[in-house]
């Protein structure tokens, strides 16, 4: 059965909007998410530190009791920190300085030599590695060929579909992708832009064992509170509603 990992980036975004020092706390949100049924916490330490800060990652590593998924660009600076902190897993993602949020998946095919060498450092440190990629056959195959333990399929284009036909087209790409990924025996996660409505069709893909969701949960939490927002998503994923 698929499970939920909660991304706490947007809690930090709210904090950074006013440059407050201790609220709202992404660590406190993470602890509430765990109590509400999340099996892991996701945090993206961006190069520009626009939301999550170094201290947040250090505190999350010390205080959460589930698993920490550190999202990171494949840079030497973030790698050094990750190898020191040893999160349960790292997810390598692309970054652009001017993007509002992550725009699509990592181009593993174009950067395979660099990424293979980069991943080897984590393998030696016994840190699980996932690659955030678009639902593309070539990207999936190359991800596993260079040593990734698993992938996170970007659901960005699916989530941003303007009509039903486009959404169905993106769903077909995801369906094909999970079948290909399944043959490599790695884990398959999915995320980006998912909310309480558009996640429902994806739940038919039993190969996806984990959903990484943040923005919609933080947004919902404004209305109903963080624990309730997390529990609602957990129940959706488990098929309890």
C-alpha positions in Angstrom: 0.0 0.0 0.0 1.2 3.5 -0.9 2.2 5.8 1.9 2.6 9.6 2.4 5.7 11.6 3.0 5.1 15.3 3.8 7.2 18.1 2.3 7.6 20.9 4.8 9.3 23.4 2.5 6.2 25.7 2.3 6.1 26.0 6.1 9.6 27.5 5.8 8.4 29.6 2.9 5.9 31.3 5.2 8.5 31.8 7.8 11.0 33.4 5.4 8.3 35.7 4.0 8.6 37.7 7.2 12.1 36.6 8.2 10.9 35.4 11.5 13.3 33.3 13.4 11.3 30.6 15.0 7.8 30.4 13.5 6.2 28.8 11.7 8.6 25.9 12.3 9.1 23.3 9.6 10.4 21.0 12.3 7.2 21.4 14.4 5.1 20.7 11.3 7.2 17.6 10.6 6.5 16.2 14.0 2.8 16.9 13.7 2.9 15.2 10.3 4.5 12.1 11.8 1.8 11.9 14.5 -0.9 12.2 11.8 0.4 9.2 9.9 3.1 10.4 7.5 5.9 7.8 7.1 8.6 10.4 6.2 9.5 14.0 5.9 10.8 15.7 2.8 12.8 19.0 2.7 14.5 20.6 -0.2 17.7 22.5 0.7 18.0 24.8 -2.3 21.3 26.5 -3.2 19.6 29.9 -2.7 18.1 28.9 0.7 14.8 30.5 -0.2 12.9 28.4 2.3 14.6 25.5 4.1 17.8 26.5 5.9 20.8 24.5 7.0 19.6 24.6 10.6 16.2 23.2 9.6 17.9 20.1 8.0 20.1 19.6 11.1 17.1 19.8 13.4 14.9 17.6 11.3 17.6 14.9 11.3 17.8 15.0 15.0 14.2 15.2 15.9 12.0 13.3 13.5 11.5 9.6 14.1 10.4 8.5 10.6 12.7 9.0 7.7 14.2 12.2 6.2 14.3 12.6 2.5 16.7 15.4 1.6 15.9 16.9 -1.8 19.0 18.5 -3.3 20.6 19.7 -6.5 23.6 17.5 -7.4 26.2 20.1 -6.3 29.4 19.6 -4.2 28.3 22.0 -1.5 25.0 20.2 -0.7 26.6 16.8 -1.1 29.2 17.6 1.6 26.4 18.5 4.0 24.4 15.5 3.1 27.3 13.1 3.6 27.9 14.6 7.1 24.2 14.6 8.2 23.4 11.2 6.6 19.7 11.6 5.8 17.8 8.3 5.2 17.7 9.1 1.5 18.5 11.9 -0.9 16.5 12.9 -3.9 18.5 14.6 -6.6 16.5 17.3 -8.4 17.3 20.1 -10.9 17.4 23.7 -9.9 17.1 27.0 -11.7 17.7 30.2 -9.8 14.7 32.1 -11.2 12.2 29.2 -11.1 9.1 29.5 -8.8 9.3 25.8 -8.0 11.1 22.8 -9.6 10.4 22.8 -13.3 10.4 19.2 -14.5 12.7 16.3 -13.8 16.5 15.9 -13.8 18.0 15.2 -17.2 19.8 12.0 -16.3 20.6 11.0 -19.9 22.5 14.3 -20.6 24.4 14.2 -17.3 24.8 10.5 -16.7 28.6 10.4 -16.3 28.6 13.2 -13.7 25.6 11.8 -11.9 27.0 8.2 -11.8 30.1 9.5 -10.1 28.1 11.8 -7.8 25.8 8.9 -6.7 28.8 6.7 -5.8 29.7 8.9 -2.9 26.2 8.3 -1.4 26.3 4.6 -2.1 29.6 4.3 -0.2 28.0 6.2 2.7 25.0 3.8 2.6 22.6 6.6 1.8 19.7 5.7 -0.4 19.5 7.7 -3.7 16.4 8.6 -5.6 16.3 10.7 -8.8 13.4 13.1 -9.6 12.7 12.6 -13.2 9.9 13.1 -15.8 7.9 10.1 -16.9 10.2 9.3 -19.7 11.4 5.8 -20.6 15.0 6.9 -21.4 15.3 8.9 -18.2 14.0 6.0 -16.1 16.3 3.3 -17.6 19.3 5.6 -17.3 18.5 6.4 -13.7 18.7 2.8 -12.6 21.7 2.0 -14.9 23.8 4.7 -13.2 23.0 3.3 -9.7 19.9 5.0 -8.4 18.0 3.0 -5.8 14.7 4.4 -6.9 13.0 7.2 -8.7 10.4 9.9 -8.0 8.3 10.5 -11.0 7.5 14.1 -11.6 3.7 14.6 -11.7 4.1 18.3 -12.6 2.8 18.1 -16.1 -0.1 15.9 -15.0 -1.0 18.3 -12.2 -0.8 21.3 -14.6 -2.9 19.7 -17.3 -5.4 22.2 -18.8 -8.1 19.7 -19.8 -9.1 16.1 -19.4 -7.5 15.0 -22.6 -4.1 16.4 -21.6 -4.5 14.8 -18.1 -5.2 11.4 -19.7 -2.2 11.7 -21.9 0.0 12.5 -18.9 -1.5 9.6 -17.0 -0.6 7.2 -19.8 3.0 8.4 -19.6 3.0 7.8 -15.9 1.5 4.3 -16.4 4.2 3.4 -18.9 6.9 4.7 -16.7 5.9 2.8 -13.6 5.8 -0.4 -15.6 9.3 0.2 -16.9 10.6 1.2 -13.5 9.0 -1.9 -11.8 11.3 -4.1 -14.0 14.4 -2.7 -12.3 13.1 -3.6 -8.8 13.8 -0.1 -7.4 11.3 1.9 -5.4 8.9 4.2 -7.2 7.7 7.5 -5.6 5.7 10.3 -7.2 5.1 13.9 -6.5 4.9 17.6 -7.5 1.7 19.5 -7.7 -0.5 16.7 -6.3 -3.6 17.7 -4.2 -6.6 16.0 -2.7 -8.4 15.6 -6.0 -5.8 14.9 -8.7 -4.1 12.2 -6.7 -7.1 9.9 -6.9 -6.4 8.5 -10.5 -2.7 7.9 -9.5 -3.8 5.5 -6.7 -4.6 2.9 -9.3 -0.9 2.5 -9.9 0.1 0.0 -7.3 3.7 0.2 -8.3 3.9 3.7 -6.7 4.6 3.1 -3.1 5.2 6.6 -1.9 3.8 10.1 -2.5 5.7 13.2 -1.6 3.3 16.1 -1.1 3.7 19.5 0.4 2.0 22.6 -1.0 -1.5 21.3 -1.0 -1.2 19.9 2.5 0.2 23.2 3.9 -2.5 25.1 2.1 -5.2 22.9 3.5 -3.7 23.2 6.9 -4.6 26.9 6.9 -8.2 25.9 7.0 -8.3 22.7 9.1 -5.0 22.5 10.9 -1.9 20.6 10.1 -2.7 17.2 11.7 -6.1 17.1 10.0 -4.7 18.1 6.6 -2.1 15.3 6.8 -4.7 12.7 8.0 -7.0 13.6 5.2 -4.3 12.9 2.7 -3.2 9.7 4.4 -6.8 8.5 4.4 -7.1 9.3 0.7 -3.9 7.3 -0.2 -5.0 4.4 2.0 -8.5 4.4 0.4 -10.2 5.1 3.7 -12.5 7.7 2.2 
